[in-house]
Amino acid sequence: NENTVHQLKILGGGENDFLDVVIKGFTLEGEQLLAGMQDALLKGEYTTFKELAHTLKGSSGNLGAEMLFQVCRDISQLNLTELRDSGDAQLSAAQKAFRATQTMLLIYLKPT
């Protein structure tokens, strides 16, 4: 959501430095959360997988990453059996949405 990113830029006084820090923090945290989700899935720790997805959902919502937010919300609503059966696909969807979010954020940061 470009409006959300724009509002963050305003919050930072219109400075790209602030937005750059926010986006880099989101990217680093997102990569760590996705790695944790992958590890939890490999270990069959579906509750941890859901908790990490919930955390990523919050971060993505704050940044206006609607597609990633939706994927993580969907994961949060699955029961443990559904996660066991579709965890790989859910993780793949989250990773894909995260990469798309990163791409859009980097485009937004580029000077025009």
Secondary structure, DSSP 8 states (H G I E B T S, - for coil): -HHHHHHHHHHTTT-HHHHHHHHHHHHHHHHHHHHHHHHHHHHT-HHHHHHHHHHHHHHHHHHT-HHHHHHHHHHHTS-HHHHHHHHHHHHHHHHHHHHHHHHHHHHHHS--
